[in-house]
Amino acid sequence: MKNKSLLLLILLASVACTQEPLPEGTGRLTVDLDGIAATKAIIGATAAEMQVKTLNLYVFDANGMLDLSHACTEAEIGAKKAVMNVKTGSKTVYALANFRGNLLSAANGKATRTELEQVPIGLGDNSTTEGLLMTASGNVMVSSGSGGQAALTLSRPVARVALCSVTNKLPAPYGTVKVLRAFLCNVAGNQNVAGDAATTVWYNQNATNDNVAAHVIGTSGHAAQLPALTYADLNEDVTQKEQHPFSNRFFYAFPNARTNPNNGHTSPFSPTATVLMVVVQIRNVPYYYPVVLEKKLESNKDYKVDLTLIGLGNTEDDPFKKIEKADLTATVSVSDWTTGATYTESI
């Protein structure tokens, strides 16, 4: 027994000897990934909105200079924690999730916090199969003794718009109608890591892909831009007096602070509020129902749209014509993508 105890002491001493002390002026920084694992409850969330397939960490000193960058391993993402040795002092930690290809190379090529924050991102850098982009940042003090711990919360730079239901309250003679398609118009298409870039790129301008009035999306082969993010074929019947639900019909756009409707085609394009356009076939004629997102479109928020068709919408020659409340009621419920806080408005 004494020999076994002595052997155990020797082994413990050996392990202790192999744990080399940190160099002077260095501390252990623990980044808590539990808060950035995108596991907050989101009703109807897709895998792309929840998954963190890649995660890159960047640590900057008090002067905004890069101390180190770290690509998290699958084990670190799974354990929801990464520990790094960094110089002591005040730090800013950035986390970038699901950044890929040239976008990730651009981020990895920056030496200062300001440069990283100004890395441009495009709406098309988001993927409904490989994961939406997410970012987070926070400040932490790292000491040589106690180290430092940073807990961050990932935030999506895009807003999500969901078509939840369409109710058919048209006059009885119209009978069953078919919801053909839905798509986002006047979509803000550029941003940066900091989330403060001015919008210079717009997709699906005036319900077209080239701002030619006759080229309405979904007609004569005129496809939506970035269709995986902005367009959905639906082709579902809605009988008279029925409320027809749609599940997982999601669209994505960068923030848009504009709240004014365009109420018609403009050339050159004049940036206005983002619009969810719903196209309904009534007696073999497509009618257009534009839902203007009159509350500004914000990142990491979820906009749920429920439509009630009361009268005929706009025709193809002027899909953005102002639609009367006598013809359409739209309820938009807005919730924070992370906390679930909700407010609702009828337009």
Beta strands, then each sheet from edge to edge (+ up, - down):
strand 1: 26-32
strand 2: 55-60
strand 3: 66-71
strand 4: 81-87
strand 5: 89-97
strand 6: 120-122
strand 7: 134-142
strand 8: 148-151
strand 9: 159-168
strand 10: 177-185
strand 11: 187-188
strand 12: 190-192
strand 13: 202-203
strand 14: 231-238
strand 15: 243-245
strand 16: 250-253
strand 17: 275-282
strand 18: 285-292
strand 19: 301-309
strand 20: 328-336
strand 21: 342-346
sheet 1: 4+ 1- 8-
sheet 2: 3+ 2- 5+ 7-
sheet 3: 6+ 12-
sheet 4: 15+ 9- 16+
sheet 5: 15+ 9- 19- 20+ 21-
sheet 6: 14+ 10- 17+ 18-
sheet 7: 11+ 13-
end
